[in-house]
Amino acid sequence: MTHPIPGPRPASDPLYRPRPGLPRRNPLVGPVCPRCAHPSCRRIRAEKLPILGGHKAEYRDEHAFAAAVQARNRHLIVWYGERTGSYWVASSTGLAEVPDARTLERLLSGVAARC
């Protein structure tokens, strides 16, 4: 038993739906976006930057935030992992990876409330 391959639906068909268009983007100047926050673009930009004090300049805001959080929480060790793109917290109970700054603040405010 053979079935013919159906043709595309005509525009007059009530079940016809056009394909959505692609999102509009500005053309890239080079291989990466010059100032965007895409993790892939940041990683490529960081490859070309010098290492300052053991850290890439691309991630200076994240490292400064981690240092400020650690200054407020002396019983913890907090740092930003450039490879993983996440924050890390070492405490007496173990090591935790936190995906972003908002989650880190929420986690530590809950710990401070319990102490």
N, C-alpha and C positions, 0 to 999 in steps of 0.2 A: 504494500500500500504506500503510495507516494503522495505527499502533500506539497502543493506549490508554495514557494516562498512568497509570503505576502508583500505587497508593495507598501510604500509609505502612505499614511493616511492623508487624504486630501484636506485642504483648509476648510472645506465645507462640512467635514465630519465633526459632530459635536465633541468627540473625544480627542480631537486634534489639539496639541499643545506645542507651540514653538519652543525650541531650545532656548534656555536663558543665555543672555549675552555674557561675555567675559567681563570681569571688573576692569575699569579703566585705570591704567597706571601711567605715570610719567615715564618716559624712556630713561633707561639707565645711562649714566655718563660713563661708567666703567664697569668692572665686573661685580661691583657691590653698590648698594645705595650709600650716598655720602653721609647721611645723618639719621638713618632710621634705627629702630630698636629691634629689628628682626635678629634673633639669635645667630643665624647663619651669617648675616652681614657683619654683625659685631665681631664674630669669631675671625672672619677674614680680615677686617680692619685691624684687629688686635695683632695679627701675625706680623704686620709691617711696623708696629710701634715698638719703641724701646721698652726694656724692663726697668722700672724705677722702683728701687727698694724691694725687689722681688715680685712686684706686681706689674701687670700691663696697664698702661695709662687709660685704655678704653674702659676699664672696670673700676676706676678710682672712686666713683660715687658709691658703688656697692661695698668696696673695702672700707670706705669712711663710715658708711652706715653700720657695718659689722663692728667696727671699732667703737662707735658710739654706743651700740647695744651692749657690748662687753663692758664698757666703762660704767654703765648703769647696773650691770649684773656681774659683780665681782666673783661670784661663786661659779660662773660658767666660762667656758672658752668658746668664743664665737668667731667664725671666719667665713669668707666668701670663697667658694671653689670656682675658679675661672673655667676649668674643664667641664664641670658638671652644670655650671650656671645656677647654682643653688647655694643657700646658706647652710652651714654646718654648726651644730651645737654639741659640745662635749660637756657632760655633767657627770656627777657621781653615779648616776643610773645608767649611763651609756652614751652612745653617739647617735645623733638624730640629724637627718637631712631634711631641710625645710625648703620648699620650692621657691618662695618669694618673700619679700620684705613684709608684706601685709600679714601673711601667715605667721611669720616669725614674731611680729609684734603681738598678734593675738595669742600665740602660744605662750610667750613670756609674760604677758599680762595675766593669763590664767595661773601661771606658776607663782607670780608675785602675790596674787590674791589668796592662794592657798598657804603661803608662808606666814 
